[in-house]
Amino acid sequence: MGYNACLKAGPVAEKLEYILAIELLSAYEAQQFLEPDLPRSTATAAVLAEIGEHVPVLEHDMLLRPHIEYLRNLIHSGRLIEIVEGKIGKLK
């Protein structure tokens, strides 16, 4: 029973990374519709700046897969956590 659960857990975790990447992309793209002088936390601003270096603001139809893959790799590599911890300290 544990073996089968382990076999299923890997693909589920990978799909979760893609879901989180899509949510992160959505949050990044939504920033253009918020008031520009609305303050962001230092961690949020750092994450958005990192994403902005690699993902353009969508003004026209374009393929999203490369941006989703970049964000998934950012999540999977742990770099996203490093960015946040660099601003607010070690997460527990």
PDB file with one MODEL, atoms N, CA, C and O in Angstrom:
MODEL        1
ATOM      1  N   MET A   1       0.816  -1.187   0.000  1.00  0.00           N
ATOM      2  CA  MET A   1       0.000   0.000   0.000  1.00  0.00           C
ATOM      3  C   MET A   1       0.866   1.260   0.000  1.00  0.00           C
ATOM      4  O   MET A   1       0.572   2.212  -0.723  1.00  0.00           O
ATOM      5  N   GLY A   2       1.932   1.272   0.805  1.00  0.00           N
ATOM      6  CA  GLY A   2       2.824   2.427   0.850  1.00  0.00           C
ATOM      7  C   GLY A   2       3.559   2.638  -0.459  1.00  0.00           C
ATOM      8  O   GLY A   2       3.800   3.772  -0.874  1.00  0.00           O
ATOM      9  N   TYR A   3       3.917   1.526  -1.110  1.00  0.00           N
ATOM     10  CA  TYR A   3       4.622   1.613  -2.392  1.00  0.00           C
ATOM     11  C   TYR A   3       3.743   2.297  -3.442  1.00  0.00           C
ATOM     12  O   TYR A   3       4.206   3.171  -4.174  1.00  0.00           O
ATOM     13  N   ASN A   4       2.488   1.896  -3.508  1.00  0.00           N
ATOM     14  CA  ASN A   4       1.563   2.499  -4.477  1.00  0.00           C
ATOM     15  C   ASN A   4       1.334   3.978  -4.176  1.00  0.00           C
ATOM     16  O   ASN A   4       1.225   4.795  -5.091  1.00  0.00           O
ATOM     17  N   ALA A   5       1.264   4.313  -2.903  1.00  0.00           N
ATOM     18  CA  ALA A   5       1.094   5.715  -2.520  1.00  0.00           C
ATOM     19  C   ALA A   5       2.300   6.533  -2.962  1.00  0.00           C
ATOM     20  O   ALA A   5       2.140   7.658  -3.437  1.00  0.00           O
ATOM     21  N   CYS A   6       3.499   5.989  -2.815  1.00  0.00           N
ATOM     22  CA  CYS A   6       4.715   6.687  -3.252  1.00  0.00           C
ATOM     23  C   CYS A   6       4.737   6.875  -4.759  1.00  0.00           C
ATOM     24  O   CYS A   6       5.152   7.921  -5.258  1.00  0.00           O
ATOM     25  N   LEU A   7       4.288   5.856  -5.480  1.00  0.00           N
ATOM     26  CA  LEU A   7       4.251   5.973  -6.937  1.00  0.00           C
ATOM     27  C   LEU A   7       3.306   7.084  -7.386  1.00  0.00           C
ATOM     28  O   LEU A   7       3.567   7.763  -8.380  1.00  0.00           O
ATOM     29  N   LYS A   8       2.229   7.265  -6.666  1.00  0.00           N
ATOM     30  CA  LYS A   8       1.252   8.295  -7.027  1.00  0.00           C
ATOM     31  C   LYS A   8       1.660   9.675  -6.525  1.00  0.00           C
ATOM     32  O   LYS A   8       1.278  10.683  -7.118  1.00  0.00           O
ATOM     33  N   ALA A   9       2.425   9.734  -5.448  1.00  0.00           N
ATOM     34  CA  ALA A   9       2.784  11.018  -4.835  1.00  0.00           C
ATOM     35  C   ALA A   9       3.690  11.858  -5.734  1.00  0.00           C
ATOM     36  O   ALA A   9       3.551  13.080  -5.775  1.00  0.00           O
ATOM     37  N   GLY A  10       4.608  11.224  -6.449  1.00  0.00           N
ATOM     38  CA  GLY A  10       5.527  11.970  -7.318  1.00  0.00           C
ATOM     39  C   GLY A  10       4.807  12.760  -8.393  1.00  0.00           C
ATOM     40  O   GLY A  10       5.027  13.966  -8.499  1.00  0.00           O
ATOM     41  N   PRO A  11       3.951  12.131  -9.201  1.00  0.00           N
ATOM     42  CA  PRO A  11       3.210  12.881 -10.216  1.00  0.00           C
ATOM     43  C   PRO A  11       2.278  13.936  -9.619  1.00  0.00           C
ATOM     44  O   PRO A  11       2.070  14.990 -10.221  1.00  0.00           O
ATOM     45  N   VAL A  12       1.725  13.662  -8.457  1.00  0.00           N
ATOM     46  CA  VAL A  12       0.852  14.647  -7.812  1.00  0.00           C
ATOM     47  C   VAL A  12       1.655  15.879  -7.419  1.00  0.00           C
ATOM     48  O   VAL A  12       1.196  17.005  -7.616  1.00  0.00           O
ATOM     49  N   ALA A  13       2.843  15.680  -6.866  1.00  0.00           N
ATOM     50  CA  ALA A  13       3.697  16.804  -6.477  1.00  0.00           C
ATOM     51  C   ALA A  13       4.116  17.615  -7.704  1.00  0.00           C
ATOM     52  O   ALA A  13       4.166  18.844  -7.646  1.00  0.00           O
ATOM     53  N   GLU A  14       4.414  16.943  -8.798  1.00  0.00           N
ATOM     54  CA  GLU A  14       4.791  17.655 -10.022  1.00  0.00           C
ATOM     55  C   GLU A  14       3.625  18.491 -10.542  1.00  0.00           C
ATOM     56  O   GLU A  14       3.815  19.635 -10.956  1.00  0.00           O
ATOM     57  N   LYS A  15       2.438  17.934 -10.522  1.00  0.00           N
ATOM     58  CA  LYS A  15       1.256  18.688 -10.969  1.00  0.00           C
ATOM     59  C   LYS A  15       0.992  19.876 -10.059  1.00  0.00           C
ATOM     60  O   LYS A  15       0.572  20.938 -10.518  1.00  0.00           O
ATOM     61  N   LEU A  16       1.240  19.695  -8.764  1.00  0.00           N
ATOM     62  CA  LEU A  16       1.065  20.793  -7.825  1.00  0.00           C
ATOM     63  C   LEU A  16       2.022  21.942  -8.147  1.00  0.00           C
ATOM     64  O   LEU A  16       1.637  23.108  -8.053  1.00  0.00           O
ATOM     65  N   GLU A  17       3.260  21.628  -8.523  1.00  0.00           N
ATOM     66  CA  GLU A  17       4.214  22.675  -8.901  1.00  0.00           C
ATOM     67  C   GLU A  17       3.692  23.466 -10.102  1.00  0.00           C
ATOM     68  O   GLU A  17       3.850  24.686 -10.156  1.00  0.00           O
ATOM     69  N   TYR A  18       3.076  22.782 -11.058  1.00  0.00           N
ATOM     70  CA  TYR A  18       2.512  23.474 -12.218  1.00  0.00           C
ATOM     71  C   TYR A  18       1.326  24.348 -11.818  1.00  0.00           C
ATOM     72  O   TYR A  18       1.171  25.457 -12.329  1.00  0.00           O
ATOM     73  N   ILE A  19       0.501  23.858 -10.917  1.00  0.00           N
ATOM     74  CA  ILE A  19      -0.633  24.659 -10.445  1.00  0.00           C
ATOM     75  C   ILE A  19      -0.131  25.913  -9.747  1.00  0.00           C
ATOM     76  O   ILE A  19      -0.657  27.002  -9.974  1.00  0.00           O
ATOM     77  N   LEU A  20       0.878  25.768  -8.903  1.00  0.00           N
ATOM     78  CA  LEU A  20       1.454  26.923  -8.209  1.00  0.00           C
ATOM     79  C   LEU A  20       2.096  27.897  -9.190  1.00  0.00           C
ATOM     80  O   LEU A  20       2.005  29.111  -9.007  1.00  0.00           O
ATOM     81  N   ALA A  21       2.743  27.374 -10.229  1.00  0.00           N
ATOM     82  CA  ALA A  21       3.354  28.241 -11.243  1.00  0.00           C
ATOM     83  C   ALA A  21       2.297  29.045 -11.982  1.00  0.00           C
ATOM     84  O   ALA A  21       2.501  30.228 -12.254  1.00  0.00           O
ATOM     85  N   ILE A  22       1.177  28.425 -12.310  1.00  0.00           N
ATOM     86  CA  ILE A  22       0.089  29.136 -12.989  1.00  0.00           C
ATOM     87  C   ILE A  22      -0.501  30.198 -12.072  1.00  0.00           C
ATOM     88  O   ILE A  22      -0.808  31.302 -12.521  1.00  0.00           O
ATOM     89  N   GLU A  23      -0.661  29.879 -10.804  1.00  0.00           N
ATOM     90  CA  GLU A  23      -1.164  30.865  -9.842  1.00  0.00           C
ATOM     91  C   GLU A  23      -0.187  32.029  -9.692  1.00  0.00           C
ATOM     92  O   GLU A  23      -0.607  33.183  -9.608  1.00  0.00           O
ATOM     93  N   LEU A  24       1.092  31.737  -9.660  1.00  0.00           N
ATOM     94  CA  LEU A  24       2.107  32.782  -9.545  1.00  0.00           C
ATOM     95  C   LEU A  24       2.112  33.668 -10.785  1.00  0.00           C
ATOM     96  O   LEU A  24       2.239  34.887 -10.673  1.00  0.00           O
ATOM     97  N   LEU A  25       1.977  33.071 -11.959  1.00  0.00           N
ATOM     98  CA  LEU A  25       1.887  33.840 -13.196  1.00  0.00           C
ATOM     99  C   LEU A  25       0.648  34.729 -13.186  1.00  0.00           C
ATOM    100  O   LEU A  25       0.715  35.889 -13.593  1.00  0.00           O
ATOM    101  N   SER A  26      -0.469  34.203 -12.731  1.00  0.00           N
ATOM    102  CA  SER A  26      -1.705  34.986 -12.656  1.00  0.00           C
ATOM    103  C   SER A  26      -1.545  36.171 -11.711  1.00  0.00           C
ATOM    104  O   SER A  26      -1.972  37.283 -12.022  1.00  0.00           O
ATOM    105  N   ALA A  27      -0.930  35.931 -10.559  1.00  0.00           N
ATOM    106  CA  ALA A  27      -0.712  37.015  -9.600  1.00  0.00           C
ATOM    107  C   ALA A  27       0.223  38.073 -10.165  1.00  0.00           C
ATOM    108  O   ALA A  27       0.016  39.268  -9.952  1.00  0.00           O
ATOM    109  N   TYR A  28       1.252  37.638 -10.884  1.00  0.00           N
ATOM    110  CA  TYR A  28       2.189  38.586 -11.489  1.00  0.00           C
ATOM    111  C   TYR A  28       1.482  39.446 -12.543  1.00  0.00           C
ATOM    112  O   TYR A  28       1.649  40.666 -12.573  1.00  0.00           O
ATOM    113  N   GLU A  29       0.704  38.808 -13.392  1.00  0.00           N
ATOM    114  CA  GLU A  29       0.016  39.543 -14.452  1.00  0.00           C
ATOM    115  C   GLU A  29      -1.062  40.469 -13.893  1.00  0.00           C
ATOM    116  O   GLU A  29      -1.351  41.505 -14.492  1.00  0.00           O
ATOM    117  N   ALA A  30      -1.651  40.119 -12.773  1.00  0.00           N
ATOM    118  CA  ALA A  30      -2.694  40.952 -12.170  1.00  0.00           C
ATOM    119  C   ALA A  30      -2.129  42.247 -11.599  1.00  0.00           C
ATOM    120  O   ALA A  30      -2.879  43.199 -11.384  1.00  0.00           O
ATOM    121  N   GLN A  31      -0.826  42.304 -11.348  1.00  0.00           N
ATOM    122  CA  GLN A  31      -0.215  43.491 -10.759  1.00  0.00           C
ATOM    123  C   GLN A  31      -0.388  44.740 -11.623  1.00  0.00           C
ATOM    124  O   GLN A  31      -0.430  45.855 -11.105  1.00  0.00           O
ATOM    125  N   GLN A  32      -0.487  44.552 -12.935  1.00  0.00           N
ATOM    126  CA  GLN A  32      -0.638  45.709 -13.816  1.00  0.00           C
ATOM    127  C   GLN A  32      -1.988  46.390 -13.649  1.00  0.00           C
ATOM    128  O   GLN A  32      -2.160  47.531 -14.078  1.00  0.00           O
ATOM    129  N   PHE A  33      -2.956  45.702 -13.025  1.00  0.00           N
ATOM    130  CA  PHE A  33      -4.275  46.273 -12.839  1.00  0.00           C
ATOM    131  C   PHE A  33      -4.465  46.883 -11.456  1.00  0.00           C
ATOM    132  O   PHE A  33      -5.506  47.480 -11.179  1.00  0.00           O
ATOM    133  N   LEU A  34      -3.483  46.739 -10.599  1.00  0.00           N
ATOM    134  CA  LEU A  34      -3.554  47.328  -9.269  1.00  0.00           C
ATOM    135  C   LEU A  34      -2.960  48.725  -9.288  1.00  0.00           C
ATOM    136  O   LEU A  34      -2.209  49.085 -10.194  1.00  0.00           O
ATOM    137  N   GLU A  35      -3.304  49.496  -8.286  1.00  0.00           N
ATOM    138  CA  GLU A  35      -2.741  50.842  -8.182  1.00  0.00           C
ATOM    139  C   GLU A  35      -1.227  50.750  -8.037  1.00  0.00           C
ATOM    140  O   GLU A  35      -0.733  49.989  -7.205  1.00  0.00           O
ATOM    141  N   PRO A  36      -0.479  51.522  -8.842  1.00  0.00           N
ATOM    142  CA  PRO A  36       0.987  51.417  -8.789  1.00  0.00           C
ATOM    143  C   PRO A  36       1.591  51.865  -7.462  1.00  0.00           C
ATOM    144  O   PRO A  36       2.657  51.382  -7.079  1.00  0.00           O
ATOM    145  N   ASP A  37       0.927  52.781  -6.753  1.00  0.00           N
ATOM    146  CA  ASP A  37       1.480  53.246  -5.484  1.00  0.00           C
ATOM    147  C   ASP A  37       0.981  52.424  -4.293  1.00  0.00           C
ATOM    148  O   ASP A  37       1.256  52.766  -3.143  1.00  0.00           O
ATOM    149  N   LEU A  38       0.258  51.354  -4.564  1.00  0.00           N
ATOM    150  CA  LEU A  38      -0.176  50.445  -3.508  1.00  0.00           C
ATOM    151  C   LEU A  38       1.047  49.699  -2.984  1.00  0.00           C
ATOM    152  O   LEU A  38       1.717  49.009  -3.752  1.00  0.00           O
ATOM    153  N   PRO A  39       1.353  49.825  -1.686  1.00  0.00           N
ATOM    154  CA  PRO A  39       2.589  49.210  -1.184  1.00  0.00           C
ATOM    155  C   PRO A  39       2.528  47.683  -1.193  1.00  0.00           C
ATOM    156  O   PRO A  39       1.491  47.089  -0.897  1.00  0.00           O
ATOM    157  N   ARG A  40       3.636  47.069  -1.533  1.00  0.00           N
ATOM    158  CA  ARG A  40       3.808  45.620  -1.484  1.00  0.00           C
ATOM    159  C   ARG A  40       4.794  45.311  -0.360  1.00  0.00           C
ATOM    160  O   ARG A  40       5.623  46.149  -0.006  1.00  0.00           O
ATOM    161  N   SER A  41       4.701  44.136   0.184  1.00  0.00           N
ATOM    162  CA  SER A  41       5.695  43.749   1.187  1.00  0.00           C
ATOM    163  C   SER A  41       7.044  43.607   0.490  1.00  0.00           C
ATOM    164  O   SER A  41       7.097  43.466  -0.732  1.00  0.00           O
ATOM    165  N   THR A  42       8.113  43.642   1.238  1.00  0.00           N
ATOM    166  CA  THR A  42       9.438  43.533   0.639  1.00  0.00           C
ATOM    167  C   THR A  42       9.617  42.178  -0.036  1.00  0.00           C
ATOM    168  O   THR A  42      10.250  42.084  -1.088  1.00  0.00           O
ATOM    169  N   ALA A  43       9.060  41.125   0.569  1.00  0.00           N
ATOM    170  CA  ALA A  43       9.171  39.785  -0.028  1.00  0.00           C
ATOM    171  C   ALA A  43       8.385  39.712  -1.336  1.00  0.00           C
ATOM    172  O   ALA A  43       8.878  39.177  -2.329  1.00  0.00           O
ATOM    173  N   THR A  44       7.174  40.245  -1.336  1.00  0.00           N
ATOM    174  CA  THR A  44       6.353  40.236  -2.551  1.00  0.00           C
ATOM    175  C   THR A  44       7.023  41.041  -3.650  1.00  0.00           C
ATOM    176  O   THR A  44       7.067  40.607  -4.801  1.00  0.00           O
ATOM    177  N   ALA A  45       7.541  42.205  -3.305  1.00  0.00           N
ATOM    178  CA  ALA A  45       8.219  43.044  -4.294  1.00  0.00           C
ATOM    179  C   ALA A  45       9.435  42.334  -4.878  1.00  0.00           C
ATOM    180  O   ALA A  45       9.697  42.441  -6.076  1.00  0.00           O
ATOM    181  N   ALA A  46      10.174  41.614  -4.049  1.00  0.00           N
ATOM    182  CA  ALA A  46      11.351  40.895  -4.527  1.00  0.00           C
ATOM    183  C   ALA A  46      10.963  39.751  -5.462  1.00  0.00           C
ATOM    184  O   ALA A  46      11.615  39.535  -6.484  1.00  0.00           O
ATOM    185  N   VAL A  47       9.912  39.027  -5.117  1.00  0.00           N
ATOM    186  CA  VAL A  47       9.450  37.925  -5.968  1.00  0.00           C
ATOM    187  C   VAL A  47       8.946  38.479  -7.299  1.00  0.00           C
ATOM    188  O   VAL A  47       9.263  37.932  -8.355  1.00  0.00           O
ATOM    189  N   LEU A  48       8.174  39.544  -7.260  1.00  0.00           N
ATOM    190  CA  LEU A  48       7.663  40.144  -8.495  1.00  0.00           C
ATOM    191  C   LEU A  48       8.798  40.686  -9.365  1.00  0.00           C
ATOM    192  O   LEU A  48       8.742  40.593 -10.591  1.00  0.00           O
ATOM    193  N   ALA A  49       9.817  41.244  -8.737  1.00  0.00           N
ATOM    194  CA  ALA A  49      10.964  41.742  -9.500  1.00  0.00           C
ATOM    195  C   ALA A  49      11.705  40.588 -10.177  1.00  0.00           C
ATOM    196  O   ALA A  49      12.119  40.704 -11.331  1.00  0.00           O
ATOM    197  N   GLU A  50      11.870  39.484  -9.464  1.00  0.00           N
ATOM    198  CA  GLU A  50      12.536  38.309 -10.046  1.00  0.00           C
ATOM    199  C   GLU A  50      11.733  37.775 -11.230  1.00  0.00           C
ATOM    200  O   GLU A  50      12.300  37.454 -12.274  1.00  0.00           O
ATOM    201  N   ILE A  51      10.441  37.683 -11.070  1.00  0.00           N
ATOM    202  CA  ILE A  51       9.593  37.202 -12.160  1.00  0.00           C
ATOM    203  C   ILE A  51       9.652  38.175 -13.335  1.00  0.00           C
ATOM    204  O   ILE A  51       9.710  37.755 -14.491  1.00  0.00           O
ATOM    205  N   GLY A  52       9.638  39.468 -13.039  1.00  0.00           N
ATOM    206  CA  GLY A  52       9.663  40.488 -14.084  1.00  0.00           C
ATOM    207  C   GLY A  52      10.919  40.468 -14.934  1.00  0.00           C
ATOM    208  O   GLY A  52      10.902  40.945 -16.069  1.00  0.00           O
ATOM    209  N   GLU A  53      12.008  39.926 -14.408  1.00  0.00           N
ATOM    210  CA  GLU A  53      13.243  39.826 -15.183  1.00  0.00           C
ATOM    211  C   GLU A  53      13.142  38.770 -16.287  1.00  0.00           C
ATOM    212  O   GLU A  53      13.889  38.817 -17.264  1.00  0.00           O
ATOM    213  N   HIS A  54      12.218  37.822 -16.129  1.00  0.00           N
ATOM    214  CA  HIS A  54      12.141  36.698 -17.064  1.00  0.00           C
ATOM    215  C   HIS A  54      10.797  36.562 -17.773  1.00  0.00           C
ATOM    216  O   HIS A  54      10.702  35.920 -18.819  1.00  0.00           O
ATOM    217  N   VAL A  55       9.765  37.166 -17.201  1.00  0.00           N
ATOM    218  CA  VAL A  55       8.421  37.034 -17.760  1.00  0.00           C
ATOM    219  C   VAL A  55       7.896  38.424 -18.119  1.00  0.00           C
ATOM    220  O   VAL A  55       7.817  39.292 -17.251  1.00  0.00           O
ATOM    221  N   PRO A  56       7.538  38.645 -19.372  1.00  0.00           N
ATOM    222  CA  PRO A  56       7.011  39.966 -19.740  1.00  0.00           C
ATOM    223  C   PRO A  56       5.560  40.117 -19.294  1.00  0.00           C
ATOM    224  O   PRO A  56       4.856  39.132 -19.073  1.00  0.00           O
ATOM    225  N   VAL A  57       5.131  41.364 -19.167  1.00  0.00           N
ATOM    226  CA  VAL A  57       3.717  41.628 -18.932  1.00  0.00           C
ATOM    227  C   VAL A  57       3.000  41.323 -20.242  1.00  0.00           C
ATOM    228  O   VAL A  57       3.389  41.817 -21.299  1.00  0.00           O
ATOM    229  N   LEU A  58       1.972  40.523 -20.170  1.00  0.00           N
ATOM    230  CA  LEU A  58       1.277  40.083 -21.379  1.00  0.00           C
ATOM    231  C   LEU A  58       0.399  41.209 -21.928  1.00  0.00           C
ATOM    232  O   LEU A  58      -0.563  41.637 -21.290  1.00  0.00           O
ATOM    233  N   GLU A  59       0.750  41.670 -23.107  1.00  0.00           N
ATOM    234  CA  GLU A  59      -0.055  42.690 -23.775  1.00  0.00           C
ATOM    235  C   GLU A  59      -0.765  42.117 -24.991  1.00  0.00           C
ATOM    236  O   GLU A  59      -1.777  42.657 -25.438  1.00  0.00           O
ATOM    237  N   HIS A  60      -0.239  41.031 -25.520  1.00  0.00           N
ATOM    238  CA  HIS A  60      -0.816  40.360 -26.680  1.00  0.00           C
ATOM    239  C   HIS A  60      -0.843  38.865 -26.402  1.00  0.00           C
ATOM    240  O   HIS A  60      -0.198  38.384 -25.470  1.00  0.00           O
ATOM    241  N   ASP A  61      -1.589  38.141 -27.215  1.00  0.00           N
ATOM    242  CA  ASP A  61      -1.598  36.689 -27.077  1.00  0.00           C
ATOM    243  C   ASP A  61      -0.194  36.138 -27.295  1.00  0.00           C
ATOM    244  O   ASP A  61       0.507  36.544 -28.222  1.00  0.00           O
ATOM    245  N   MET A  62       0.197  35.235 -26.454  1.00  0.00           N
ATOM    246  CA  MET A  62       1.502  34.596 -26.583  1.00  0.00           C
ATOM    247  C   MET A  62       1.463  33.242 -25.891  1.00  0.00           C
ATOM    248  O   MET A  62       0.557  32.950 -25.110  1.00  0.00           O
ATOM    249  N   LEU A  63       2.444  32.438 -26.187  1.00  0.00           N
ATOM    250  CA  LEU A  63       2.545  31.135 -25.534  1.00  0.00           C
ATOM    251  C   LEU A  63       2.922  31.323 -24.072  1.00  0.00           C
ATOM    252  O   LEU A  63       3.867  32.044 -23.751  1.00  0.00           O
ATOM    253  N   LEU A  64       2.189  30.682 -23.205  1.00  0.00           N
ATOM    254  CA  LEU A  64       2.460  30.796 -21.776  1.00  0.00           C
ATOM    255  C   LEU A  64       3.345  29.673 -21.248  1.00  0.00           C
ATOM    256  O   LEU A  64       3.927  29.792 -20.170  1.00  0.00           O
ATOM    257  N   ARG A  65       3.444  28.605 -21.991  1.00  0.00           N
ATOM    258  CA  ARG A  65       4.187  27.428 -21.512  1.00  0.00           C
ATOM    259  C   ARG A  65       5.623  27.756 -21.089  1.00  0.00           C
ATOM    260  O   ARG A  65       6.052  27.297 -20.031  1.00  0.00           O
ATOM    261  N   PRO A  66       6.387  28.537 -21.879  1.00  0.00           N
ATOM    262  CA  PRO A  66       7.759  28.823 -21.421  1.00  0.00           C
ATOM    263  C   PRO A  66       7.792  29.574 -20.088  1.00  0.00           C
ATOM    264  O   PRO A  66       8.682  29.348 -19.269  1.00  0.00           O
ATOM    265  N   HIS A  67       6.830  30.457 -19.875  1.00  0.00           N
ATOM    266  CA  HIS A  67       6.789  31.218 -18.625  1.00  0.00           C
ATOM    267  C   HIS A  67       6.344  30.335 -17.467  1.00  0.00           C
ATOM    268  O   HIS A  67       6.856  30.462 -16.355  1.00  0.00           O
ATOM    269  N   ILE A  68       5.401  29.449 -17.724  1.00  0.00           N
ATOM    270  CA  ILE A  68       4.963  28.511 -16.688  1.00  0.00           C
ATOM    271  C   ILE A  68       6.111  27.569 -16.325  1.00  0.00           C
ATOM    272  O   ILE A  68       6.314  27.261 -15.150  1.00  0.00           O
ATOM    273  N   GLU A  69       6.854  27.115 -17.321  1.00  0.00           N
ATOM    274  CA  GLU A  69       8.003  26.234 -17.052  1.00  0.00           C
ATOM    275  C   GLU A  69       9.059  26.967 -16.228  1.00  0.00           C
ATOM    276  O   GLU A  69       9.628  26.390 -15.300  1.00  0.00           O
ATOM    277  N   TYR A  70       9.329  28.238 -16.559  1.00  0.00           N
ATOM    278  CA  TYR A  70      10.304  29.013 -15.793  1.00  0.00           C
ATOM    279  C   TYR A  70       9.859  29.115 -14.336  1.00  0.00           C
ATOM    280  O   TYR A  70      10.658  28.905 -13.423  1.00  0.00           O
ATOM    281  N   LEU A  71       8.583  29.439 -14.119  1.00  0.00           N
ATOM    282  CA  LEU A  71       8.082  29.594 -12.762  1.00  0.00           C
ATOM    283  C   LEU A  71       8.068  28.265 -12.010  1.00  0.00           C
ATOM    284  O   LEU A  71       8.338  28.227 -10.810  1.00  0.00           O
ATOM    285  N   ARG A  72       7.756  27.188 -12.706  1.00  0.00           N
ATOM    286  CA  ARG A  72       7.786  25.865 -12.076  1.00  0.00           C
ATOM    287  C   ARG A  72       9.208  25.536 -11.636  1.00  0.00           C
ATOM    288  O   ARG A  72       9.417  25.011 -10.543  1.00  0.00           O
ATOM    289  N   ASN A  73      10.184  25.843 -12.485  1.00  0.00           N
ATOM    290  CA  ASN A  73      11.585  25.598 -12.124  1.00  0.00           C
ATOM    291  C   ASN A  73      12.030  26.494 -10.971  1.00  0.00           C
ATOM    292  O   ASN A  73      12.829  26.084 -10.130  1.00  0.00           O
ATOM    293  N   LEU A  74      11.505  27.722 -10.938  1.00  0.00           N
ATOM    294  CA  LEU A  74      11.809  28.637  -9.836  1.00  0.00           C
ATOM    295  C   LEU A  74      11.287  28.059  -8.520  1.00  0.00           C
ATOM    296  O   LEU A  74      11.960  28.139  -7.492  1.00  0.00           O
ATOM    297  N   ILE A  75      10.104  27.487  -8.555  1.00  0.00           N
ATOM    298  CA  ILE A  75       9.520  26.860  -7.370  1.00  0.00           C
ATOM    299  C   ILE A  75      10.289  25.595  -7.009  1.00  0.00           C
ATOM    300  O   ILE A  75      10.669  25.401  -5.855  1.00  0.00           O
ATOM    301  N   HIS A  76      10.516  24.736  -7.996  1.00  0.00           N
ATOM    302  CA  HIS A  76      11.152  23.434  -7.754  1.00  0.00           C
ATOM    303  C   HIS A  76      12.585  23.578  -7.243  1.00  0.00           C
ATOM    304  O   HIS A  76      13.023  22.803  -6.393  1.00  0.00           O
ATOM    305  N   SER A  77      13.305  24.557  -7.753  1.00  0.00           N
ATOM    306  CA  SER A  77      14.707  24.720  -7.364  1.00  0.00           C
ATOM    307  C   SER A  77      14.886  25.270  -5.952  1.00  0.00           C
ATOM    308  O   SER A  77      15.968  25.165  -5.375  1.00  0.00           O
ATOM    309  N   GLY A  78      13.831  25.854  -5.400  1.00  0.00           N
ATOM    310  CA  GLY A  78      13.936  26.463  -4.081  1.00  0.00           C
ATOM    311  C   GLY A  78      14.372  27.916  -4.138  1.00  0.00           C
ATOM    312  O   GLY A  78      14.503  28.567  -3.101  1.00  0.00           O
ATOM    313  N   ARG A  79      14.594  28.424  -5.330  1.00  0.00           N
ATOM    314  CA  ARG A  79      15.036  29.819  -5.489  1.00  0.00           C
ATOM    315  C   ARG A  79      13.985  30.794  -4.976  1.00  0.00           C
ATOM    316  O   ARG A  79      14.328  31.836  -4.419  1.00  0.00           O
ATOM    317  N   LEU A  80      12.723  30.471  -5.157  1.00  0.00           N
ATOM    318  CA  LEU A  80      11.639  31.334  -4.686  1.00  0.00           C
ATOM    319  C   LEU A  80      11.714  31.500  -3.171  1.00  0.00           C
ATOM    320  O   LEU A  80      11.543  32.603  -2.653  1.00  0.00           O
ATOM    321  N   ILE A  81      11.967  30.415  -2.473  1.00  0.00           N
ATOM    322  CA  ILE A  81      12.110  30.465  -1.011  1.00  0.00           C
ATOM    323  C   ILE A  81      13.340  31.284  -0.628  1.00  0.00           C
ATOM    324  O   ILE A  81      13.295  32.054   0.331  1.00  0.00           O
ATOM    325  N   GLU A  82      14.431  31.128  -1.362  1.00  0.00           N
ATOM    326  CA  GLU A  82      15.643  31.897  -1.083  1.00  0.00           C
ATOM    327  C   GLU A  82      15.385  33.397  -1.212  1.00  0.00           C
ATOM    328  O   GLU A  82      15.863  34.185  -0.397  1.00  0.00           O
ATOM    329  N   ILE A  83      14.633  33.784  -2.230  1.00  0.00           N
ATOM    330  CA  ILE A  83      14.325  35.206  -2.439  1.00  0.00           C
ATOM    331  C   ILE A  83      13.538  35.753  -1.255  1.00  0.00           C
ATOM    332  O   ILE A  83      13.847  36.823  -0.730  1.00  0.00           O
ATOM    333  N   VAL A  84      12.524  35.013  -0.845  1.00  0.00           N
ATOM    334  CA  VAL A  84      11.681  35.455   0.261  1.00  0.00           C
ATOM    335  C   VAL A  84      12.475  35.478   1.568  1.00  0.00           C
ATOM    336  O   VAL A  84      12.392  36.445   2.326  1.00  0.00           O
ATOM    337  N   GLU A  85      13.241  34.425   1.835  1.00  0.00           N
ATOM    338  CA  GLU A  85      14.024  34.379   3.065  1.00  0.00           C
ATOM    339  C   GLU A  85      15.097  35.454   3.083  1.00  0.00           C
ATOM    340  O   GLU A  85      15.488  35.912   4.157  1.00  0.00           O
ATOM    341  N   GLY A  86      15.576  35.864   1.930  1.00  0.00           N
ATOM    342  CA  GLY A  86      16.551  36.950   1.866  1.00  0.00           C
ATOM    343  C   GLY A  86      15.969  38.274   2.328  1.00  0.00           C
ATOM    344  O   GLY A  86      16.705  39.163   2.757  1.00  0.00           O
ATOM    345  N   LYS A  87      14.655  38.410   2.243  1.00  0.00           N
ATOM    346  CA  LYS A  87      14.000  39.653   2.628  1.00  0.00           C
ATOM    347  C   LYS A  87      13.423  39.625   4.036  1.00  0.00           C
ATOM    348  O   LYS A  87      13.468  40.633   4.741  1.00  0.00           O
ATOM    349  N   ILE A  88      12.878  38.475   4.458  1.00  0.00           N
ATOM    350  CA  ILE A  88      12.170  38.450   5.740  1.00  0.00           C
ATOM    351  C   ILE A  88      12.815  37.520   6.767  1.00  0.00           C
ATOM    352  O   ILE A  88      12.357  37.441   7.907  1.00  0.00           O
ATOM    353  N   GLY A  89      13.848  36.836   6.378  1.00  0.00           N
ATOM    354  CA  GLY A  89      14.484  35.909   7.303  1.00  0.00           C
ATOM    355  C   GLY A  89      14.031  34.483   7.065  1.00  0.00           C
ATOM    356  O   GLY A  89      13.194  34.211   6.204  1.00  0.00           O
ATOM    357  N   LYS A  90      14.597  33.589   7.837  1.00  0.00           N
ATOM    358  CA  LYS A  90      14.333  32.149   7.682  1.00  0.00           C
ATOM    359  C   LYS A  90      12.867  31.834   7.942  1.00  0.00           C
ATOM    360  O   LYS A  90      12.291  32.266   8.941  1.00  0.00           O
ATOM    361  N   LEU A  91      12.266  31.065   7.016  1.00  0.00           N
ATOM    362  CA  LEU A  91      10.900  30.602   7.211  1.00  0.00           C
ATOM    363  C   LEU A  91      10.909  29.365   8.089  1.00  0.00           C
ATOM    364  O   LEU A  91      11.841  28.563   8.035  1.00  0.00           O
ATOM    365  N   LYS A  92       9.886  29.214   8.886  1.00  0.00           N
ATOM    366  CA  LYS A  92       9.826  28.069   9.805  1.00  0.00           C
ATOM    367  C   LYS A  92       9.009  26.980   9.220  1.00  0.00           C
ATOM    368  O   LYS A  92       8.841  25.932   9.843  1.00  0.00           O
TER     369      LYS A  92
ENDMDL
END
